[in-house]
């Protein structure tokens, strides 16, 4: 619990935290701290136009950022959570363009990974959740690999086991159900 509290403190101080997810280590920050989001994009060497996914511990944490369609895929989306499926859903008008990449959608997931979920609960907020690596490089799979590759650019590394997926989570379109990655 102490490690979770330290990681949450780092997040609330504007930091970037690396943490285990279902398949790879993730990099995250508070989605409402746009300075931290910009810094995370610089660490990743990633264009803001790609958008950044969020993970959360609950539907309530996602409510300020997205809406879940009340038709078609609604039940399928809810049935897949908590779990390793990321859905691209309609973004609320207030959702920052740095998160959406300038689109009217946002990729989100209610994670079933115990450590990621506990971190969202401890922080009291959803988190940016992008793979811990530089753009174009393979995702990192351990706390040690994160420390070696990203060194001082990450403020806290929360060590722990991955969730057993062989790859990053599947991404699906929340309106059509189409697989955008994986599946």
C-alpha positions, 0 to 999 in steps of 0.5 A: 500500500505504501508504494501505491501511496507514493505513486499517487503522490508522484502523480498528483505532484505532476509526475509520470509514473510507470506501472504494470498493466495487463500486457506491458508496462504503462506510462501514466499521468493525471489526464487533467494535468496538461503540463504532465500530459505534454511532458509524457508526450515528450518522453514517448516522442509521440505526436499529440495527434495520436491521442492517449488512452485512459484506464480507470477503476470504475465507470464513474472515473471515466464519466467526465471524459466519455459517454457510453452509447446507450444503443448497440454496443452498450451492454457489450462494452460494460460486459467487457469491463473490468478487463483487457479491452480498450474501447474508443468512445465518444469524448465529452466536449470538455475532454482536452484535445491532447487526450483525443488527438483532436478527434471526438473520441477517446480510448478508455478501459476499466482495467481488471489488472489489480495494481493498475486498478489499485493505482487509479483508486489510490489516485482517485482518478483515471490515468493516461495509460500508454505503453512504456517505451519511446514511439516506434520501440517495443513496449517494456515488460519490467520495472527494470527495463523501464528504469534502464530505458527511461531513467530520470524521465519517469518520476516513479516506477511501481514494480509488479507483475504484468497481467499475462497478456502476450500483447497490449490490450485489444482496442475496439470501436465503441460504435461498430465493434470493429477491432482497431488493434488486436482481436 
